[in-house]
Amino acid sequence: MKNVLIVFLLFIYFINHAQETTHQHKVDALKALIKSEKNDGKKLKLLDSITDFLIDYPKLGYDSISRVTIDYAIQLDSFNIASRNTQNLINYHNNILGQPTKGVTLFNTYFNTLKNHITDRNMAGIYIDAGDSFYATKEIDTAMSYYNKAKLYAEKAGNDRLKAFAILNQGYAYIDEAEYAKASQYIQEASGIFTSVKDTFNIIASKNALSIIYSTNGFIKEAKHERNDAIALAKITKNYSFLVSLYSNYAADNNKQGLQKERLKHLHKAAAVNKKSNYFEYFNPILLHSLVIAYAENDSIAKAKSYFETLIKDKKNIEGIYESKYYKACGYLAFAEKDYNEALNWGLKYLNIVKTSNQIENIEDGEAFLAKIYEKRNEYSKAYSHLKSAKKIEDSLKSVQKNNALSYYQTLYETNKRDDKIKNQKNEIELLDLQNKHKAELFWGSIMLLLALFSIVYLWRSKKYTQKNVQLQKAFAQDLVHSVEAERKRISSELHDSVGQSLLLIKNKIFLDSENKNDTSLVDGAIDEVRTISQQLHPFQFEKLGLIKSIKNTIVNFQKNSDIFYSEDIDLKVLNIPKSNEIFIYRMLQECLNNVEKHSEAKACTVSIENLKGTVLFQIKDNGIGFDITENAQLLNSLGMKTLKERAQLIGAQLSIDSIKGKGTTIQIKVLKK
């Protein structure tokens, strides 16, 4: 049996060696052809073809030949060929070698030469790869700026797939930054575009990313659903590289749930499909590290050591992007062997290196591992310190607000996905209707044009009179509302300062003179009622707190007395709007929140303020039952809605109401700045 195994291993070696030799011969033949070629254009084509071939076999000199190709293409003013090879080379350094600083250098070296001579599509591509380099080197703002530029150039090029890819990369970045609600939004947006352009590869990538977000936030059921969908698609398309990633993530979820048998099963599935993957050399070290740790944690030290020996045979498996994983595997193996001094040495190295990365979960893992080691060493104060750090990170990752926000966006995503199916079914019918409508529109358009010309004369004559009349009415209405508000403020002040104080004195008198101290209950109720009426008439602290703090306090009060999850996204400190308009805006927001409470049946509602060019945008958004605007004209003409419209008109604000059955309601108020 032993002899058979040796023969089999030798057979595999000779096959691999023969394949490498064949590829080397092909490269050598192309090099000889390039050297002998006298025509510059043909020589560039040959160089371009050899770099395309070597991407899959980088050991045969991809890096150096790619640089030669870029320089030669620039020399011949073939800037788009130079750009495409620059993108591939940056990507190679980012994702295969784990050397993003070299990716930044490549971008800085070539971009200024290329930028004015390449297509919008290539501009988008180079900005995406540069964004990846800058993100990996922790220049987050620059990376996000480049992703946004990539989206703009992709739109110019009419390339939806490339635009979605930039959005997807932004989603990945937000995952690393633990901004899970934003990550979910971006990835869902990208997934929708990939679905519309039928890009199966990136549909799988999006589902994989969503499964990671859900898993990280404890939505194990949702993560499993997205991952199973992705696995089914990857199997159909024979995308083995994605299957490796999906099975590995499955194993990580199994570990969180304490399902160790399932964890090992999925790791072995990942290792099996990796043999068919084009990225075997990239994934193999990751899987070996994971297997060492999994078996070390499950008291199978012999198996852990076996995989460890395989791992360290190739120096590349423990350097570069694999260095932190190597430290972790060494630490867990030493811990399993109860060599706590050695485990501490590797654990400290691991924590130090992951602290320089953007991956917060790895930092949490490093802190928790050190806590276990110090506990075994009876160094309880240090154990507690690291455990406290780990728990702090865990709490920040799993805060209630982020989980609720993610649940909200997940609900929207499921609703949108269902609506997309219905929309696709209607598309064909709508296309047929459009052809018939076009002819009818031409006929009726001619008639309407004649009527319009006839009407212009009449409208022009009455315009000046109408404008003057409207201005007078508006001025009168403004004066009237200001008077009402002033009177409400006076009555509110009287109730609070005069009647309220009098009731308080009566209460104290009763309390001092009466033997039964409970006699003050009626007065207490009256005081509370006076305060409530006073607050409803006019928020007496409005002038002290200002509009922003008053809105935040109102949201807090709604949250205290409601089952709806109210939240706010208000980062502004100062609003550059007329002071006289602030009470109108406050009343409008108050009316909107009352409508949410009474009618929406929502689970979540958020209020946001955004500083735009020339205006300030106030938005109230809920995920309630919504309503069909065309069917509910009566609702739009209700007293509350009329009040909203009138207040908006008085201050020259733009009011928009967007509501769809089953998808909630969004109200936007745009107010002009000073």
C-alpha positions in Angstrom: 0.0 0.0 0.0 2.9 2.3 0.9 4.5 1.7 -2.5 1.2 2.4 -4.3 1.0 5.8 -2.5 4.6 6.7 -3.5 3.9 5.9 -7.1 0.7 8.0 -7.1 2.5 11.0 -5.5 5.3 10.7 -8.1 2.7 10.6 -10.9 1.0 13.8 -9.6 4.4 15.5 -9.4 5.4 14.7 -13.0 2.0 15.9 -14.3 2.3 19.3 -12.5 6.0 19.6 -13.5 5.1 18.7 -17.1 2.4 21.4 -17.1 4.8 24.0 -15.8 7.4 23.0 -18.3 4.8 23.3 -21.1 3.8 26.8 -20.0 7.4 27.8 -19.7 8.0 26.6 -23.3 5.1 28.6 -24.5 6.4 31.8 -22.7 9.9 31.3 -24.1 8.5 30.8 -27.6 6.5 34.1 -27.3 9.5 35.9 -26.0 11.6 34.8 -28.9 8.9 35.9 -31.3 8.7 39.3 -29.6 12.4 39.7 -29.9 12.5 39.0 -33.6 9.4 41.1 -34.5 10.3 44.4 -36.2 6.8 45.9 -36.5 6.0 47.9 -33.3 2.2 47.3 -33.4 2.6 43.5 -33.8 5.2 43.5 -31.0 2.8 45.3 -28.7 0.1 42.8 -29.5 2.4 39.9 -28.6 3.4 41.6 -25.4 -0.2 42.1 -24.5 -1.1 38.5 -25.2 1.8 37.1 -23.1 0.7 39.3 -20.1 -2.9 38.0 -20.4 -1.5 34.4 -20.4 0.9 35.0 -17.4 -1.9 36.4 -15.2 -2.8 32.8 -14.4 0.8 31.7 -14.1 2.5 34.7 -12.3 5.6 32.6 -11.3 6.7 32.7 -14.9 7.5 36.4 -14.8 4.1 38.2 -14.9 5.2 41.3 -12.9 8.3 42.2 -15.0 6.8 41.5 -18.4 3.6 43.4 -17.5 5.7 46.5 -16.7 7.6 46.2 -20.0 4.2 46.0 -21.8 2.9 49.1 -20.0 6.0 51.2 -20.8 6.0 50.0 -24.4 2.3 50.8 -24.9 2.8 54.3 -23.5 5.8 54.7 -25.9 3.5 53.9 -28.8 0.6 56.1 -27.5 -1.5 52.9 -27.0 -2.8 54.3 -23.7 -5.8 52.1 -23.3 -3.7 48.9 -23.5 -1.3 50.5 -21.0 -4.3 51.3 -18.7 -5.7 47.8 -18.8 -2.4 46.2 -17.9 -1.8 48.8 -15.2 -5.2 47.8 -13.7 -4.3 44.1 -13.8 -0.9 44.7 -12.2 -2.3 46.8 -9.4 -5.0 44.2 -8.7 -2.2 41.5 -8.7 -0.2 43.4 -6.0 -3.4 44.1 -4.0 -5.1 40.8 -3.9 -2.6 38.1 -4.8 0.6 39.3 -3.3 -1.0 41.4 -0.5 1.2 44.4 -1.3 -1.2 47.4 -1.6 1.6 49.9 -1.1 3.1 48.7 -4.4 -0.4 49.1 -5.9 -0.4 52.8 -4.8 3.1 53.3 -6.3 2.0 51.8 -9.6 -1.1 54.2 -9.7 1.0 57.2 -8.8 3.6 56.2 -11.5 1.3 55.8 -14.4 -2.0 57.6 -13.8 -1.0 61.2 -14.7 0.4 59.9 -18.0 -2.8 57.9 -18.8 -5.7 60.0 -17.5 -6.2 62.4 -20.4 -5.9 59.7 -23.1 -8.0 56.7 -22.0 -11.7 55.8 -22.2 -14.2 56.5 -19.4 -14.4 52.7 -18.9 -10.7 52.5 -18.3 -10.8 55.5 -16.0 -13.5 53.8 -13.9 -11.4 50.6 -13.8 -8.2 52.2 -12.7 -10.0 54.2 -10.0 -11.5 51.0 -8.6 -8.1 49.2 -8.3 -6.5 52.4 -6.9 -9.3 52.7 -4.4 -8.6 49.1 -3.3 -4.9 50.0 -2.8 -5.6 53.1 -0.8 -8.2 51.4 1.3 -5.8 48.5 2.2 -3.2 51.1 3.2 -5.8 52.8 5.5 -6.2 55.9 3.5 -10.0 55.5 3.8 -11.1 59.0 2.6 -9.0 58.7 -0.6 -10.3 55.2 -1.3 -14.0 56.3 -1.0 -13.3 59.3 -3.2 -11.8 57.1 -5.9 -14.7 54.6 -5.7 -17.1 57.6 -6.2 -15.1 58.8 -9.2 -15.2 55.3 -10.6 -19.0 55.3 -10.4 -19.1 58.7 -12.3 -16.9 57.4 -15.1 -18.8 54.1 -15.3 -22.0 56.1 -15.7 -20.4 58.2 -18.5 -19.3 54.9 -20.2 -22.8 53.5 -19.8 -21.3 50.5 -18.0 -23.7 49.4 -15.2 -21.6 46.4 -14.3 -18.5 48.5 -13.6 -20.6 51.0 -11.6 -22.0 48.1 -9.5 -18.5 46.8 -8.9 -17.4 50.2 -7.5 -20.5 50.2 -5.2 -19.7 46.6 -4.1 -16.2 47.6 -3.1 -17.6 50.4 -1.1 -19.8 47.9 0.6 -16.8 45.7 1.4 -15.0 48.7 2.9 -18.0 49.5 5.2 -18.0 45.8 6.3 -14.3 46.2 7.4 -15.2 49.5 9.2 -18.1 47.7 11.0 -20.6 50.1 9.3 -23.0 47.2 8.7 -26.1 49.1 7.8 -24.3 51.2 5.2 -22.5 48.1 3.9 -25.9 46.3 3.5 -27.3 49.2 1.5 -24.4 49.4 -0.8 -24.1 45.7 -1.4 -27.9 45.3 -2.0 -27.7 48.2 -4.5 -24.8 46.5 -6.3 -26.6 43.1 -6.2 -29.6 44.7 -7.9 -27.5 46.0 -10.8 -25.6 42.7 -11.2 -29.0 40.9 -11.4 -30.2 43.3 -14.1 -27.1 42.8 -16.2 -27.1 39.0 -15.5 -23.6 39.0 -14.0 -23.8 35.7 -12.1 -20.2 35.9 -10.7 -20.8 39.2 -8.9 -24.4 38.1 -7.8 -22.6 35.3 -5.9 -20.1 37.8 -4.6 -22.9 40.1 -3.3 -24.7 37.3 -1.6 -21.5 36.1 0.0 -20.9 39.6 1.3 -24.5 39.9 2.6 -24.1 36.5 4.4 -21.0 37.8 6.1 -22.8 41.0 7.3 -25.8 39.0 8.6 -23.6 36.5 10.3 -21.5 39.1 12.0 -24.6 40.8 13.4 -26.1 37.5 14.6 -28.6 37.0 11.8 -27.6 33.3 11.4 -30.8 32.3 9.6 -30.6 35.1 7.1 -26.9 34.5 6.5 -27.6 30.8 5.9 -30.3 31.7 3.3 -28.0 34.1 1.3 -25.1 31.6 1.5 -27.2 28.6 0.3 -28.4 30.7 -2.7 -24.8 31.7 -3.5 -23.6 28.0 -3.2 -26.4 26.8 -5.5 -25.4 29.5 -8.1 -21.6 28.7 -7.7 -22.2 25.0 -8.2 -24.3 25.6 -11.4 -21.6 27.9 -12.9 -18.7 25.7 -11.5 -17.2 28.7 -9.7 -15.0 26.8 -7.4 -13.2 29.8 -6.0 -16.4 31.2 -4.6 -17.3 27.8 -3.2 -14.1 27.8 -1.3 -15.0 31.2 0.3 -18.6 30.2 0.9 -17.7 26.9 2.6 -15.0 28.7 4.7 -17.6 31.3 5.9 -20.0 28.5 6.7 -17.3 27.0 8.9 -16.8 30.3 10.7 -20.6 30.5 11.4 -20.5 26.9 12.7 -17.7 27.9 15.1 -19.8 30.8 16.4 -22.7 28.4 17.1 -20.4 25.7 18.7 -21.1 23.2 15.9 -17.6 21.9 15.6 -18.3 18.8 13.5 -20.1 21.0 11.0 -17.2 23.4 11.1 -14.7 20.7 10.2 -17.0 19.3 7.5 -17.3 22.6 5.7 -13.5 23.3 6.0 -12.8 19.9 4.3 -15.5 20.7 1.6 -13.6 24.0 1.0 -10.3 22.2 0.7 -11.8 19.6 -1.7 -13.3 22.2 -4.2 -10.1 24.3 -3.9 -8.3 21.6 -5.9 -10.5 22.6 -8.8 -10.0 26.3 -8.3 -7.9 28.6 -10.4 -6.7 30.2 -7.2 -5.5 27.1 -5.4 -2.2 28.7 -4.3 -4.0 31.7 -2.8 -6.7 29.8 -0.8 -4.6 26.7 0.2 -2.6 28.5 3.0 -5.8 30.1 4.4 -7.5 26.7 4.6 -4.4 25.0 6.1 -4.3 27.7 8.8 -8.0 27.2 9.5 -7.6 23.5 9.8 -4.7 23.8 12.2 -6.8 26.1 14.4 -10.0 24.0 14.2 -8.2 20.7 15.1 -6.2 22.4 17.9 -9.5 23.8 19.4 -11.1 20.3 19.1 -8.3 18.4 20.9 -7.0 16.7 17.8 -3.4 17.8 18.2 -1.9 15.1 16.0 -4.1 16.2 13.0 -3.4 19.9 13.8 0.4 19.2 13.7 0.0 17.3 10.4 -1.6 20.2 8.7 0.9 22.6 10.3 3.8 20.6 8.9 2.2 20.8 5.4 1.7 24.5 5.9 5.3 25.4 6.8 6.9 23.5 3.9 6.4 26.5 1.7 7.7 29.8 3.1 5.2 31.8 1.1 2.4 30.3 3.2 3.6 32.2 6.3 4.6 35.6 4.8 2.8 38.6 3.4 -1.0 38.4 3.6 -0.7 35.1 5.5 1.6 36.3 8.3 -1.2 37.1 10.8 -2.9 33.8 10.1 0.4 32.0 10.7 0.9 33.7 14.1 -2.7 32.7 15.0 -2.2 29.1 14.0 1.1 28.9 16.0 -0.6 30.4 19.1 -3.6 28.0 19.0 -1.4 25.0 18.5 0.9 26.0 21.4 -2.2 26.6 23.6 -3.6 23.1 22.7 -0.2 21.6 23.7 -0.4 23.6 27.0 2.8 25.5 26.2 1.3 28.8 27.5 4.6 30.8 27.3 4.9 30.0 23.5 1.2 30.6 23.0 1.6 34.1 24.7 4.5 34.9 22.4 2.5 34.1 19.2 -0.7 35.7 20.6 1.0 39.0 21.2 2.5 38.9 17.7 -0.9 38.2 16.3 -2.7 41.1 18.1 0.0 43.5 17.2 -0.2 42.8 13.5 -4.1 42.8 13.3 -4.2 46.1 15.1 -2.6 47.6 12.0 -5.5 46.3 9.8 -9.1 47.4 9.4 -10.6 44.1 10.5 -12.1 44.7 13.9 -13.3 41.1 14.4 -9.7 39.9 14.2 -8.7 42.4 16.9 -11.5 41.1 19.1 -10.4 37.5 18.5 -6.8 38.5 19.4 -7.8 40.1 22.6 -10.0 37.1 23.6 -7.2 34.7 22.9 -4.8 36.6 25.1 -7.4 36.6 27.9 -7.5 32.8 27.7 -3.7 32.5 27.8 -3.3 34.9 30.8 -6.1 33.0 32.7 -4.1 29.7 32.2 -1.0 31.5 33.5 -2.9 32.7 36.6 -2.3 36.3 35.6 -5.9 37.3 36.2 -5.6 41.1 36.0 -4.1 40.9 32.5 -6.7 38.3 31.6 -9.5 40.6 32.7 -7.9 43.6 30.9 -7.9 41.7 27.5 -11.3 40.2 28.1 -12.7 43.6 28.8 -11.2 44.9 25.5 -12.6 42.0 23.6 -16.1 42.5 25.1 -16.0 46.2 24.3 -15.3 45.5 20.6 -18.1 42.8 20.7 -20.6 45.2 22.2 -19.7 47.9 19.6 -20.2 45.5 16.8 -23.5 44.2 18.1 -25.1 47.4 19.4 -28.9 47.5 19.4 -29.1 50.5 17.1 -27.0 48.8 14.4 -28.9 45.6 14.6 -32.3 47.4 14.4 -31.0 49.4 11.4 -29.8 46.3 9.7 -33.2 44.6 10.3 -34.9 47.6 8.8 -32.7 47.6 5.6 -33.1 43.8 5.3 -36.9 44.2 5.4 -36.6 46.8 2.6 -34.4 44.5 0.6 -36.8 41.6 0.8 -39.7 43.9 -0.2 -37.7 45.4 -3.1 -36.6 41.9 -4.3 -40.2 40.8 -4.5 -41.3 44.0 -6.3 -38.5 43.5 -8.8 -40.0 40.1 -9.9 -43.4 41.7 -10.5 -41.7 44.6 -12.3 -39.9 42.3 -14.7 -43.1 40.5 -15.6 -44.7 43.8 -16.5 -41.9 45.1 -18.7 -42.9 43.2 -21.8 -46.5 44.4 -21.6 -45.3 48.0 -21.1 -43.0 47.8 -24.1 -46.0 46.8 -26.4 -48.2 49.5 -24.9 -45.5 52.2 -25.5 -45.6 51.6 -29.3 -49.3 52.2 -29.5 -49.2 55.1 -27.1 -46.5 56.8 -29.2 -48.9 57.2 -32.2 -51.7 58.5 -30.0 -49.4 61.0 -28.3 -48.3 62.5 -31.6 -52.0 63.1 -32.6 -53.1 64.5 -29.2 -49.8 66.5 -28.9 -50.7 68.5 -32.0 -54.1 69.4 -30.7 -52.7 70.3 -27.3 -50.1 72.6 -29.0 -52.8 74.6 -30.7 -54.8 74.9 -27.4 -51.7 75.9 -25.6 -50.9 78.7 -28.1 -54.5 80.0 -27.8 -54.3 79.9 -24.0 -50.9 81.8 -23.7 -52.5 85.2 -24.5 -55.1 84.8 -21.9 -52.7 83.5 -19.2 -50.2 86.3 -19.9 -52.9 89.0 -19.3 -54.0 87.5 -16.0 -50.6 86.6 -14.7 -49.6 89.9 -13.2 -53.0 90.3 -11.4 -52.8 86.7 -10.1 -49.2 87.2 -8.8 -50.0 90.3 -7.0 -53.1 88.7 -5.4 -51.1 85.6 -4.3 -48.4 87.8 -2.7 -51.0 89.7 -0.7 -52.6 86.5 0.4 -49.3 85.0 1.4 -48.3 88.0 3.4 -51.7 88.0 5.1 -51.4 84.3 5.9 -47.8 84.7 7.2 -48.9 87.5 9.5 -51.9 85.5 10.7 -49.8 82.4 11.5 -47.1 84.5 13.3 -49.9 86.1 15.4 -51.4 82.7 16.2 -47.9 81.4 17.2 -47.2 84.4 19.3 -50.6 84.1 21.1 -49.9 80.3 21.7 -46.5 81.2 23.1 -48.1 83.8 25.4 -50.8 81.4 26.6 -48.2 78.6 27.0 -46.1 80.9 29.1 -49.0 82.0 31.2 -50.1 78.4 31.9 -46.5 77.3 32.7 -45.4 80.3 34.8 -48.6 81.6 36.3 -51.2 78.8 36.6 -48.5 76.1 37.1 -46.9 78.1 39.9 -50.2 78.7 41.5 -51.1 75.0 41.5 -47.7 74.2 43.0 -48.3 76.7 45.8 -51.8 75.1 46.4 -50.2 71.7 46.5 -47.6 72.8 49.1 -50.3 74.4 51.2 -52.4 71.2 51.2 -49.4 69.1 52.0 -48.5 71.2 55.0 -52.0 71.7 56.4 -53.5 68.3 55.7 -53.0 65.2 57.8 -53.5 63.0 54.8 -50.5 63.6 52.5 -52.3 61.8 49.6 -54.7 64.7 49.2 -52.3 66.3 46.7 -52.9 63.7 44.0 -55.6 65.7 42.3 -53.4 68.8 42.2 -50.5 66.7 40.8 -52.7 65.6 38.0 -53.8 69.2 37.3 -50.1 70.3 37.3 -49.2 67.6 34.8 -52.2 68.4 32.6 -51.2 72.1 32.6 -47.6 71.3 31.7 -48.8 69.0 28.8 -51.1 71.7 27.4 -48.4 74.3 27.7 -45.9 72.1 25.9 -48.4 71.3 23.1 -49.3 75.0 22.7 -45.6 76.0 22.5 -42.4 74.2 23.4 -41.3 76.6 26.2 -37.6 75.5 25.9 -37.5 76.0 22.1 -35.8 79.4 22.2 -33.1 78.1 24.6 -32.5 74.8 22.9 -32.8 75.8 19.3 -34.4 73.7 16.5 -31.9 70.8 16.3 -31.9 70.0 20.0 -35.7 70.4 20.1 -36.1 67.9 17.3 -33.8 65.4 19.0 -35.7 65.8 22.3 -39.0 65.3 20.5 -37.6 62.0 18.9 -36.5 60.8 22.4 -39.9 61.6 23.9 -41.6 59.6 21.0 -39.2 56.7 21.6 -40.0 56.6 25.3 -43.8 56.3 24.7 -44.0 54.1 21.6 -43.4 50.6 20.3 -41.9 52.1 17.1 -38.1 52.3 16.9 -37.4 56.0 16.4 -33.9 57.1 15.5 -32.1 60.2 14.1 -29.3 60.9 11.7 -28.5 64.5 12.6 -24.8 65.4 12.6 -25.3 69.2 11.9 -24.6 71.6 14.7 -25.9 74.8 13.0 -28.7 75.3 10.4 -28.2 78.3 8.1 -31.9 79.0 7.8 -34.0 82.1 8.8 -34.8 82.1 12.5 -38.4 83.0 11.9 -38.9 79.7 9.9 -37.7 77.4 12.6 -40.9 77.1 14.6 -42.8 76.3 11.3 -40.3 73.5 10.5 -40.6 72.2 14.1 -44.4 72.1 13.8 -44.2 70.3 10.5 -41.9 67.6 11.8 -44.1 67.2 14.9 -47.2 66.7 12.7 -45.3 64.1 10.6 -44.2 62.1 13.7 -47.8 62.2 15.0 -49.0 60.8 11.7 -46.4 58.0 11.9 -47.5 57.1 15.4 -51.3 57.1 14.6 -51.5 55.7 11.1 -48.3 54.1 9.8 -48.2 50.8 11.8 -44.4 51.0 11.3 -41.7 49.1 13.2 -39.0 51.8 12.6 -38.9 55.5 11.8 -35.8 57.7 11.2 -35.4 61.5 11.0 -32.5 63.0 9.2 -31.2 66.5 8.4 -28.8 67.0 5.4 -27.0 70.1 4.3 -27.4 70.6 0.5 -26.2 73.3 -1.8 -28.6 76.2 -1.2 -31.1 74.2 0.9 -31.4 72.1 4.1 -33.3 68.8 3.7 -35.4 67.5 6.5 -36.6 63.8 6.0 -38.9 61.5 7.9 -38.9 57.9 6.7 -40.8 54.9 8.1 -41.2 51.3 7.0 -44.9 51.1 7.7 -47.9 50.0 5.6 -47.7 53.1 3.4 -50.6 54.1 1.1 -51.4 54.6 -2.6 -51.3 58.3 -3.2 -53.6 58.0 -6.3 -56.2 56.1 -4.2 -56.1 58.2 -1.1 -56.7 61.8 -2.3 -58.9 62.2 0.8 -56.0 61.4 3.1 -53.8 64.0 1.3 -56.5 66.6 1.8 -56.9 65.8 5.5 -56.5 68.6 8.0 -53.0 67.5 9.0 -51.8 67.3 5.5 -53.3 70.6 4.6 -51.6 72.2 7.6 -48.3 70.7 6.4 -48.7 72.1 2.8 -49.8 75.6 4.1 -46.8 75.9 6.5 -44.4 74.8 3.7 -45.9 77.4 1.3 -45.6 80.1 4.0 -41.9 79.7 4.4 -41.2 78.9 0.7 -40.3 75.2 1.5 -40.6 72.3 -1.0 -42.7 69.5 0.5 -42.7 66.0 -1.1 -44.6 62.9 0.0 -43.6 59.5 -1.4 -45.6 56.5 -0.2 -46.2 53.0 -1.6 -48.4 50.3 -0.1 -46.3 47.9 1.9 -43.1 49.9 1.5 -43.5 52.8 4.0 -43.7 56.5 3.6 -41.0 59.2 3.1 -41.7 62.9 3.6 -39.0 65.4 2.6 -39.0 69.2 3.4 -36.4 71.3 1.6 -35.9 74.7 3.2 -34.0 77.5 1.5 -30.9 78.8 3.4 -30.4 82.5 4.3 
